[in-house]
Amino acid sequence: MRVDGTIERGRPEEYVGAHAQGFNTGSIGINFAGNMDKMQPTPAQIESGTMLLADICTRHGLTPDVNTIVGHRDLMATDCPGQNLYDILQTLRGKAIWYQQNS
């Protein structure tokens, strides 16, 4: 997801990704462009990101909760997704739930 909120599609969902070793099968990786240790996610990234999360969760019958939406660091030893994005994961989950319920 670009800083302006534009969503760029990477690997199609039906293919196994290469985003989190040991967790690629059965998961979808989402990238927010930028160094989220040095910058804040933009409002556009937050909005389009939460709409994307809501859409993915809805299509796959998932609830956007702490068990479903995690940071890369929750799965392996890395600083990713950066502290500033990691700190708002609960906000992203909450907004994704709102979008699920109001779409």
GROMACS elastic network, one bead per residue, 0.5 to 0.9 nm:
[ bonds ]
;  ai    aj funct       b0    kb
    1     4     6  0.79773   500
    1     5     6  0.58427   500
    1     6     6  0.56174   500
    1     8     6  0.59104   500
    1     9     6  0.85852   500
    1    30     6  0.76380   500
    1    31     6  0.58541   500
    1    33     6  0.56745   500
    1    45     6  0.65506   500
    1    48     6  0.80626   500
    1    49     6  0.72657   500
    2     5     6  0.52355   500
    2     6     6  0.51805   500
    2     7     6  0.64764   500
    2     8     6  0.74499   500
    2    31     6  0.86405   500
    2    32     6  0.65374   500
    2    33     6  0.52022   500
    2    34     6  0.80499   500
    2    44     6  0.88030   500
    2    45     6  0.69658   500
    3     6     6  0.73012   500
    3    32     6  0.76222   500
    3    33     6  0.61356   500
    3    34     6  0.72854   500
    3    41     6  0.74426   500
    3    42     6  0.61973   500
    3    43     6  0.87942   500
    3    44     6  0.70161   500
    3    45     6  0.59652   500
    4     7     6  0.89555   500
    4    42     6  0.74163   500
    4    43     6  0.85157   500
    4    44     6  0.56364   500
    4    45     6  0.65043   500
    5    32     6  0.89085   500
    5    42     6  0.77749   500
    5    43     6  0.80027   500
    5    46     6  0.75951   500
    5    47     6  0.74371   500
    5    48     6  0.55844   500
    5    49     6  0.74694   500
    6    44     6  0.81548   500
    6    45     6  0.76849   500
    6    48     6  0.73994   500
    7    45     6  0.86996   500
    7    48     6  0.73388   500
    7    49     6  0.80155   500
    7    52     6  0.84309   500
    9    12     6  0.73719   500
   10    13     6  0.87162   500
   10    30     6  0.89786   500
   11    14     6  0.83161   500
   11    15     6  0.66929   500
   11    16     6  0.81221   500
   11    17     6  0.67065   500
   12    15     6  0.57274   500
   12    16     6  0.84501   500
   12    17     6  0.84920   500
   13    16     6  0.73440   500
   13    17     6  0.79778   500
   13    27     6  0.87492   500
   13    28     6  0.68936   500
   15    25     6  0.86773   500
   16    24     6  0.60366   500
   16    25     6  0.55537   500
   16    26     6  0.76298   500
   16    27     6  0.80493   500
   16    28     6  0.83287   500
   17    20     6  0.80846   500
   17    24     6  0.53819   500
   17    25     6  0.71635   500
   17    27     6  0.78219   500
   17    28     6  0.69819   500
   17    29     6  0.71955   500
   18    21     6  0.68376   500
   18    23     6  0.88144   500
   18    24     6  0.59635   500
   18    25     6  0.89679   500
   18    29     6  0.81824   500
   19    23     6  0.80280   500
   19    24     6  0.62794   500
   19    28     6  0.80443   500
   19    29     6  0.57768   500
   19    30     6  0.85923   500
   19    72     6  0.81898   500
   20    23     6  0.53479   500
   20    24     6  0.55449   500
   20    27     6  0.88668   500
   20    29     6  0.78276   500
   20    72     6  0.67795   500
   20    75     6  0.69694   500
   20    76     6  0.72098   500
   21    24     6  0.61405   500
   21    75     6  0.83371   500
   21    76     6  0.76822   500
   22    25     6  0.77460   500
   22    75     6  0.84043   500
   22    76     6  0.87805   500
   23    26     6  0.72325   500
   23    27     6  0.66834   500
   23    75     6  0.74618   500
   24    27     6  0.55455   500
   24    28     6  0.72845   500
   24    29     6  0.81170   500
   25    28     6  0.83451   500
   28    56     6  0.87624   500
   29    72     6  0.86588   500
   30    49     6  0.84025   500
   30    53     6  0.87474   500
   31    81     6  0.82575   500
   32    35     6  0.86991   500
   32    36     6  0.83090   500
   32    41     6  0.76180   500
   32    45     6  0.71461   500
   32    49     6  0.80504   500
   32    81     6  0.80148   500
   32    85     6  0.85991   500
   33    36     6  0.82559   500
   33    41     6  0.84722   500
   33    45     6  0.86947   500
   34    37     6  0.87432   500
   34    38     6  0.83342   500
   34    39     6  0.71380   500
   34    40     6  0.86255   500
   34    41     6  0.78812   500
   35    38     6  0.55419   500
   35    39     6  0.60314   500
   35    40     6  0.83815   500
   35    41     6  0.89963   500
   35    80     6  0.89827   500
   35    81     6  0.82600   500
   35    82     6  0.66658   500
   36    40     6  0.58889   500
   36    41     6  0.67686   500
   36    80     6  0.81227   500
   36    81     6  0.65468   500
   36    83     6  0.62448   500
   36    84     6  0.53175   500
   36    85     6  0.57841   500
   36    86     6  0.83567   500
   37    40     6  0.78128   500
   37    79     6  0.84214   500
   37    80     6  0.86291   500
   37    81     6  0.81144   500
   37    83     6  0.51959   500
   37    84     6  0.57460   500
   37    85     6  0.78963   500
   38    82     6  0.80474   500
   38    83     6  0.85611   500
   38    84     6  0.77291   500
   39    42     6  0.86103   500
   39    82     6  0.89052   500
   39    84     6  0.70131   500
   39    85     6  0.88256   500
   40    43     6  0.89540   500
   40    84     6  0.56478   500
   40    85     6  0.68468   500
   41    44     6  0.80934   500
   41    45     6  0.60347   500
   41    46     6  0.65160   500
   41    84     6  0.73233   500
   41    85     6  0.63427   500
   42    45     6  0.50903   500
   42    46     6  0.62727   500
   42    47     6  0.86974   500
   43    46     6  0.50446   500
   43    47     6  0.61792   500
   43    48     6  0.86265   500
   44    47     6  0.52359   500
   44    48     6  0.60837   500
   44    49     6  0.80861   500
   45    48     6  0.53910   500
   45    49     6  0.55281   500
   45    50     6  0.82422   500
   46    49     6  0.50811   500
   46    50     6  0.60002   500
   46    51     6  0.85315   500
   46    92     6  0.70423   500
   46    95     6  0.89544   500
   47    50     6  0.53360   500
   47    51     6  0.62316   500
   47    52     6  0.85953   500
   47    92     6  0.85588   500
   47    95     6  0.82390   500
   48    51     6  0.50703   500
   48    52     6  0.60685   500
   48    53     6  0.85712   500
   49    52     6  0.50469   500
   49    53     6  0.61242   500
   49    54     6  0.85894   500
   49    92     6  0.77729   500
   49    96     6  0.84792   500
   50    54     6  0.60453   500
   50    55     6  0.84621   500
   50    92     6  0.56527   500
   50    93     6  0.72918   500
   50    94     6  0.86330   500
   50    95     6  0.60121   500
   50    97     6  0.85852   500
   50    99     6  0.75678   500
   51    54     6  0.50986   500
   51    55     6  0.61250   500
   51    56     6  0.86514   500
   51    95     6  0.80339   500
   51    96     6  0.61318   500
   51    99     6  0.62869   500
   51   100     6  0.82276   500
   52    55     6  0.50471   500
   52    56     6  0.61286   500
   52    57     6  0.84950   500
   52    96     6  0.80274   500
   53    56     6  0.52150   500
   53    57     6  0.60430   500
   53    58     6  0.84397   500
   53    64     6  0.72611   500
   53    69     6  0.81677   500
   53    92     6  0.83101   500
   53    93     6  0.80320   500
   53    96     6  0.59332   500
   53    97     6  0.88845   500
   53    99     6  0.89933   500
   54    57     6  0.51881   500
   54    58     6  0.59698   500
   54    59     6  0.85436   500
   54    62     6  0.89422   500
   54    63     6  0.84469   500
   54    64     6  0.69259   500
   54    93     6  0.85159   500
   54    95     6  0.82637   500
   54    97     6  0.65000   500
   54    98     6  0.82510   500
   54    99     6  0.59762   500
   54   100     6  0.52822   500
   55    58     6  0.51351   500
   55    59     6  0.61167   500
   55    60     6  0.85807   500
   55    96     6  0.83139   500
   55    99     6  0.82910   500
   55   100     6  0.72003   500
   56    59     6  0.52501   500
   56    60     6  0.61921   500
   56    61     6  0.84847   500
   56    62     6  0.80860   500
   57    60     6  0.51991   500
   57    61     6  0.58331   500
   57    63     6  0.60989   500
   57    64     6  0.62770   500
   57    68     6  0.84189   500
   57    96     6  0.86215   500
   57   100     6  0.81867   500
   58    61     6  0.51363   500
   58    62     6  0.60436   500
   58    63     6  0.76027   500
   58    64     6  0.88160   500
   58   100     6  0.67149   500
   59    62     6  0.77865   500
   62    65     6  0.85087   500
   62    68     6  0.73239   500
   63    67     6  0.86411   500
   63    68     6  0.68969   500
   63    69     6  0.88917   500
   63    93     6  0.89521   500
   63    96     6  0.89526   500
   63    97     6  0.73700   500
   63   100     6  0.88469   500
   64    67     6  0.78974   500
   64    68     6  0.57125   500
   64    69     6  0.60135   500
   64    92     6  0.87196   500
   64    93     6  0.53967   500
   64    94     6  0.76384   500
   64    96     6  0.63296   500
   64    97     6  0.60660   500
   64   100     6  0.88019   500
   65    68     6  0.52607   500
   65    69     6  0.59011   500
   65    70     6  0.85328   500
   65    90     6  0.80792   500
   65    93     6  0.58677   500
   65    94     6  0.79789   500
   65    97     6  0.82659   500
   66    69     6  0.55229   500
   66    70     6  0.63273   500
   66    89     6  0.85185   500
   66    90     6  0.75688   500
   66    93     6  0.75606   500
   67    70     6  0.68926   500
   69    89     6  0.77548   500
   69    90     6  0.88667   500
   69    92     6  0.87378   500
   69    93     6  0.69558   500
   70    73     6  0.81110   500
   70    74     6  0.62856   500
   70    75     6  0.80362   500
   70    86     6  0.86409   500
   70    89     6  0.75072   500
   71    74     6  0.53581   500
   71    75     6  0.73685   500
   71    80     6  0.69882   500
   71    81     6  0.59478   500
   71    82     6  0.88580   500
   71    85     6  0.86600   500
   71    86     6  0.64182   500
   71    89     6  0.77095   500
   72    75     6  0.55440   500
   72    76     6  0.65318   500
   72    77     6  0.83386   500
   72    78     6  0.70699   500
   72    79     6  0.78823   500
   72    80     6  0.54985   500
   72    81     6  0.59733   500
   73    76     6  0.52003   500
   73    77     6  0.58055   500
   73    78     6  0.51097   500
   73    79     6  0.59367   500
   73    80     6  0.56202   500
   73    81     6  0.69666   500
   73    82     6  0.88261   500
   73    86     6  0.88499   500
   74    77     6  0.79463   500
   74    78     6  0.86149   500
   75    78     6  0.86484   500
   77    80     6  0.86998   500
   78    81     6  0.81945   500
   78    82     6  0.89883   500
   79    82     6  0.56184   500
   79    83     6  0.74305   500
   80    83     6  0.77156   500
   80    85     6  0.88281   500
   80    86     6  0.81038   500
   81    84     6  0.81413   500
   81    85     6  0.61427   500
   81    86     6  0.60555   500
   82    85     6  0.56842   500
   82    86     6  0.60312   500
   82    87     6  0.85926   500
   83    87     6  0.58686   500
   83    88     6  0.87743   500
   84    87     6  0.53098   500
   84    88     6  0.69337   500
   85    88     6  0.54562   500
   85    89     6  0.65512   500
   86    89     6  0.53531   500
   86    90     6  0.85399   500
   87    90     6  0.76094   500
   87    91     6  0.85576   500
   88    91     6  0.50872   500
   88    92     6  0.63095   500
   88    93     6  0.86926   500
   89    93     6  0.61558   500
   89    94     6  0.85984   500
   90    94     6  0.61254   500
   90    95     6  0.85775   500
   91    94     6  0.50663   500
   91    95     6  0.61187   500
   91    96     6  0.84555   500
   92    95     6  0.51790   500
   92    96     6  0.60150   500
   92    97     6  0.86018   500
   93    96     6  0.50538   500
   93    97     6  0.62491   500
   93    98     6  0.87081   500
   94    97     6  0.51325   500
   94    98     6  0.63377   500
   94    99     6  0.87717   500
   95    99     6  0.62098   500
   95   100     6  0.85723   500
   96    99     6  0.50468   500
   96   100     6  0.61177   500
   96   101     6  0.86364   500
   97   101     6  0.62223   500
   97   102     6  0.85715   500
   98   101     6  0.52047   500
   98   102     6  0.60262   500
   98   103     6  0.84592   500
   99   102     6  0.51014   500
   99   103     6  0.57444   500
  100   103     6  0.58148   500
